[in-house]
Amino acid sequence: MRIKKLFLVGLALQLSACASLGVQPWERDLLAKEEMSLSADAVDAGLDDHIYFSKEGTSGGRAFAGGGCGCN
């Protein structure tokens, strides 16, 4: 019986541990700013995409360094 109570208490603690995750309504104005975007400058992002496409012959996935030719 005691093990069952300890299990239920542990389960309740685990389920309540993630209750405070997420963005609060008063924090959303900070995250909506242009500086907080993954690519703040759309022109630079477009040029990087074009260079990566020209070099690799594919599109997307430019989050890593290096090329298909073995050069970094």
Z-matrix of the N, CA and C atoms (Angstrom, degrees):
N
C 1 1.452
C 2 1.532 1 111.16
N 3 1.329 2 116.15 1 -39.55
C 4 1.462 3 120.25 2 -179.06
C 5 1.532 4 110.76 3 -67.34
N 6 1.315 5 116.65 4 -37.73
C 7 1.467 6 120.54 5 178.84
C 8 1.524 7 110.18 6 -64.22
N 9 1.298 8 116.41 7 -37.50
C 10 1.469 9 120.78 8 179.05
C 11 1.529 10 110.74 9 -64.33
N 12 1.340 11 117.00 10 -41.95
C 13 1.467 12 120.55 11 178.24
C 14 1.521 13 111.27 12 -65.95
N 15 1.333 14 116.84 13 -41.90
C 16 1.467 15 119.94 14 178.19
C 17 1.527 16 110.85 15 -64.06
N 18 1.315 17 116.52 16 -38.59
C 19 1.461 18 120.28 17 177.78
C 20 1.527 19 110.83 18 -63.52
N 21 1.329 20 117.30 19 -43.35
C 22 1.465 21 120.80 20 -179.98
C 23 1.518 22 111.57 21 -66.19
N 24 1.348 23 116.85 22 -39.45
C 25 1.471 24 119.91 23 177.30
C 26 1.527 25 109.89 24 -65.24
N 27 1.316 26 117.47 25 -43.53
C 28 1.463 27 121.02 26 178.13
C 29 1.523 28 112.21 27 -62.98
N 30 1.316 29 116.25 28 -40.23
C 31 1.457 30 120.54 29 178.04
C 32 1.532 31 111.02 30 -64.60
N 33 1.319 32 117.00 31 -41.76
C 34 1.465 33 120.74 32 178.79
C 35 1.528 34 110.72 33 -64.36
N 36 1.323 35 117.72 34 -39.52
C 37 1.468 36 120.54 35 177.92
C 38 1.519 37 111.32 36 -65.75
N 39 1.314 38 116.94 37 -40.46
C 40 1.465 39 120.00 38 179.30
C 41 1.522 40 111.81 39 -66.46
N 42 1.302 41 117.61 40 -40.25
C 43 1.464 42 120.58 41 -179.29
C 44 1.525 43 112.15 42 -70.61
N 45 1.324 44 116.98 43 -30.43
C 46 1.463 45 119.25 44 -179.59
C 47 1.522 46 112.05 45 -85.68
N 48 1.320 47 119.11 46 -8.59
C 49 1.462 48 121.87 47 -177.51
C 50 1.529 49 111.80 48 -67.47
N 51 1.311 50 118.80 49 -29.92
C 52 1.459 51 122.34 50 -177.19
C 53 1.529 52 112.47 51 -98.44
N 54 1.296 53 117.44 52 10.49
C 55 1.458 54 120.31 53 -175.28
C 56 1.524 55 112.64 54 -70.76
N 57 1.332 56 118.27 55 -24.96
C 58 1.459 57 119.55 56 -175.30
C 59 1.527 58 112.87 57 -100.01
N 60 1.328 59 118.88 58 9.52
C 61 1.459 60 120.47 59 178.48
C 62 1.525 61 110.17 60 -78.20
N 63 1.319 62 115.64 61 155.47
C 64 1.457 63 120.10 62 177.84
C 65 1.518 64 111.71 63 113.79
N 66 1.290 65 115.14 64 174.41
C 67 1.452 66 122.59 65 -178.06
C 68 1.521 67 108.74 66 -94.96
N 69 1.308 68 114.95 67 128.77
C 70 1.454 69 120.37 68 177.44
C 71 1.538 70 109.08 69 -78.31
N 72 1.326 71 118.49 70 153.86
C 73 1.467 72 120.63 71 -178.07
C 74 1.528 73 113.43 72 -57.33
N 75 1.322 74 118.29 73 -33.64
C 76 1.469 75 120.28 74 -178.32
C 77 1.531 76 111.77 75 -80.29
N 78 1.343 77 118.89 76 -7.43
C 79 1.459 78 122.05 77 177.52
C 80 1.525 79 112.37 78 -96.19
N 81 1.290 80 117.96 79 -9.90
C 82 1.462 81 120.72 80 -174.89
C 83 1.522 82 112.75 81 -68.80
N 84 1.318 83 118.45 82 -28.00
C 85 1.458 84 119.47 83 178.68
C 86 1.522 85 111.11 84 -66.87
N 87 1.324 86 117.72 85 -31.66
C 88 1.457 87 120.41 86 178.08
C 89 1.523 88 111.68 87 -72.37
N 90 1.331 89 117.15 88 -37.65
C 91 1.453 90 120.56 89 -178.96
C 92 1.520 91 112.50 90 -77.43
N 93 1.305 92 118.42 91 -16.85
C 94 1.463 93 121.33 92 -179.42
C 95 1.525 94 112.46 93 -86.38
N 96 1.320 95 118.03 94 -3.61
C 97 1.462 96 120.13 95 -179.99
C 98 1.525 97 110.68 96 -69.00
N 99 1.325 98 115.47 97 153.32
C 100 1.460 99 121.18 98 -177.31
C 101 1.524 100 111.74 99 -63.69
N 102 1.329 101 116.81 100 -32.46
C 103 1.465 102 120.71 101 -179.27
C 104 1.527 103 112.35 102 -66.19
N 105 1.321 104 117.38 103 -20.93
C 106 1.455 105 121.26 104 -176.48
C 107 1.526 106 113.01 105 -88.52
N 108 1.320 107 117.85 106 -3.39
C 109 1.465 108 119.67 107 -179.86
C 110 1.526 109 109.86 108 -73.76
N 111 1.325 110 117.20 109 159.33
C 112 1.455 111 120.85 110 -178.09
C 113 1.519 112 111.81 111 -65.94
N 114 1.311 113 117.16 112 -37.14
C 115 1.460 114 120.71 113 174.82
C 116 1.519 115 107.26 114 -126.54
N 117 1.318 116 116.37 115 100.91
C 118 1.456 117 121.34 116 -174.74
C 119 1.529 118 111.78 117 -70.19
N 120 1.332 119 117.42 118 -28.24
C 121 1.461 120 120.55 119 -178.25
C 122 1.526 121 108.98 120 -111.25
N 123 1.308 122 116.08 121 109.31
C 124 1.465 123 120.97 122 -176.22
C 125 1.527 124 112.20 123 -67.22
N 126 1.338 125 118.18 124 -31.91
C 127 1.467 126 120.95 125 179.87
C 128 1.527 127 110.20 126 -66.45
N 129 1.330 128 117.11 127 -45.46
C 130 1.460 129 120.37 128 178.21
C 131 1.525 130 111.06 129 -63.16
N 132 1.314 131 117.43 130 -40.03
C 133 1.454 132 120.67 131 179.06
C 134 1.531 133 110.45 132 -64.46
N 135 1.331 134 117.48 133 -39.80
C 136 1.460 135 120.99 134 177.49
C 137 1.517 136 112.48 135 -65.18
N 138 1.334 137 116.74 136 -41.30
C 139 1.464 138 119.85 137 177.29
C 140 1.522 139 111.29 138 -65.64
N 141 1.324 140 116.99 139 -41.24
C 142 1.462 141 120.16 140 177.89
C 143 1.525 142 110.80 141 -62.30
N 144 1.328 143 117.13 142 -41.26
C 145 1.464 144 120.63 143 177.09
C 146 1.524 145 111.51 144 -61.83
N 147 1.335 146 116.57 145 -42.14
C 148 1.457 147 120.70 146 -179.64
C 149 1.529 148 110.66 147 -64.77
N 150 1.326 149 117.16 148 -43.22
C 151 1.466 150 120.55 149 179.72
C 152 1.520 151 110.20 150 -64.41
N 153 1.324 152 116.47 151 -44.64
C 154 1.460 153 119.76 152 -179.74
C 155 1.520 154 111.04 153 -64.03
N 156 1.341 155 116.80 154 -41.48
C 157 1.464 156 120.53 155 178.70
C 158 1.519 157 110.69 156 -62.96
N 159 1.337 158 116.70 157 -41.90
C 160 1.460 159 120.41 158 -178.57
C 161 1.523 160 111.14 159 -67.71
N 162 1.313 161 116.67 160 -35.97
C 163 1.454 162 120.53 161 -176.82
C 164 1.532 163 112.15 162 -79.80
N 165 1.318 164 116.97 163 -41.45
C 166 1.456 165 120.81 164 -173.23
C 167 1.530 166 113.96 165 -98.87
N 168 1.314 167 118.34 166 -18.13
C 169 1.452 168 120.48 167 -177.74
C 170 1.519 169 112.46 168 74.13
N 171 1.320 170 117.17 169 26.55
C 172 1.457 171 122.36 170 179.48
C 173 1.515 172 108.50 171 -147.09
N 174 1.302 173 117.37 172 175.74
C 175 1.460 174 119.96 173 178.23
C 176 1.521 175 109.43 174 -129.32
N 177 1.322 176 115.38 175 153.24
C 178 1.460 177 121.69 176 -179.69
C 179 1.516 178 111.69 177 79.55
N 180 1.310 179 116.89 178 171.99
C 181 1.455 180 122.41 179 176.16
C 182 1.501 181 114.27 180 69.12
N 183 1.321 182 118.50 181 38.53
C 184 1.467 183 120.63 182 -177.55
C 185 1.519 184 111.91 183 -93.17
N 186 1.303 185 118.05 184 23.98
C 187 1.458 186 120.81 185 -176.14
C 188 1.522 187 113.50 186 -86.65
N 189 1.295 188 118.62 187 3.06
C 190 1.458 189 120.56 188 -179.72
C 191 1.511 190 109.65 189 -128.92
N 192 1.326 191 116.23 190 157.41
C 193 1.455 192 121.40 191 -178.34
C 194 1.520 193 110.61 192 -90.73
N 195 1.295 194 115.89 193 162.37
C 196 1.443 195 121.20 194 176.03
C 197 1.506 196 112.08 195 105.06
N 198 1.290 197 115.67 196 162.90
C 199 1.457 198 120.67 197 -179.48
C 200 1.512 199 111.22 198 -129.50
N 201 1.314 200 115.94 199 173.79
C 202 1.455 201 120.66 200 179.08
C 203 1.511 202 113.43 201 -71.03
N 204 1.329 203 116.06 202 -16.36
C 205 1.461 204 119.37 203 -178.06
C 206 1.528 205 111.75 204 -83.97
N 207 1.324 206 119.03 205 -3.97
C 208 1.454 207 121.97 206 -179.49
C 209 1.514 208 113.04 207 94.56
N 210 1.318 209 118.32 208 -2.04
C 211 1.455 210 120.64 209 178.63
C 212 1.525 211 109.80 210 -92.71
N 213 1.308 212 116.36 211 153.41
C 214 1.476 213 120.36 212 179.13
C 215 1.481 214 109.75 213 -109.25
